[in-house]
Amino acid sequence: LGAMIAFTPLDGRPETAKRFMTMLYEAGVIAFSAGSNPARVRFLVPIGAVTTDDIDAVCRIVEDTLARTAQG
C-alpha cells in the first residue's frame, strides 16, 4: 500500500527536473521523473512505513533542494 505525490519543479524543463532529482538523491531522497512538457517529479510514499517526522524531514530536504536548484 502506498501513495504517490507529484509536482512540477520550477520551470518544468526536463533538465531542471533531472538536476533537482540528482540533488535530492545526494541528500538521501529518491524521486522519479515522469513526462517531458512539463517534467514532473514523483515520490512513492510507503504509507504505514513512514512517520510524520519522516515526512517533515523529507519536506525540509525538498524545500532546501528546490531553493538550491533555483540558484543554478
N, C-alpha and C positions, 0 to 999 in steps of 0.2 A: 504494500500500500504506500502510495506516495503522492506528491503534488508537484506541479510544475509552475514556476514563476518565470515570466519573460518580460523583457523591456528592450527598447531601442536605446543604445548608449550614444549620447552626444549627437553627432551629425548623421548617424545611421550608416556610414560608409563601411564596407567590409573590412577595410584596412584599420579603421578605428576600433571596430569590434574585436579584431584579432589582437591588436596591441593591448586593449583592455583585458581580454581573456588571458593573454600571456602574463600580464602583470598580476592578475588575480591568482593564477596558478602559482606564481612565485611567492605570493602571500599566503598560499595554502588553501585556496578556494578553487574548486573545479566548476567550470561552466561550459556550456556548449553553444555553438552558433547555429542559427537557422535563418534561411532567407538571404537575400542579397540586396534588395531595394525596398525597404531598408533592411540592413542586417540586424538581427535581434540576438540577444544573449539570453540563454535559458539556464535555469537552475532546477535540478530534480531534487526535491526535498524529501528525505525519508521520514515521513510523518510517523510519529511514535518512537523514533530512534534519536530525535534531537530535542533539546530543551530550549526554553525561551532564552536562556543565557547563550546557547549556541547561535541562535538566530540573531540575537543582538550583536554578538561578536562578528558574525559574517556581514551584517548590515554596516557596521563600522568599517570593515575592510573594503566593502563595495564603495561606500561613500569616499573614503580616502583614495581608492584606486581611480574612481571617476575623476576626482579633482586632479590627480597626477596625470591622468590620460589627457585631460583638457589642456594642461600646461604644455603638452608636447613632449 
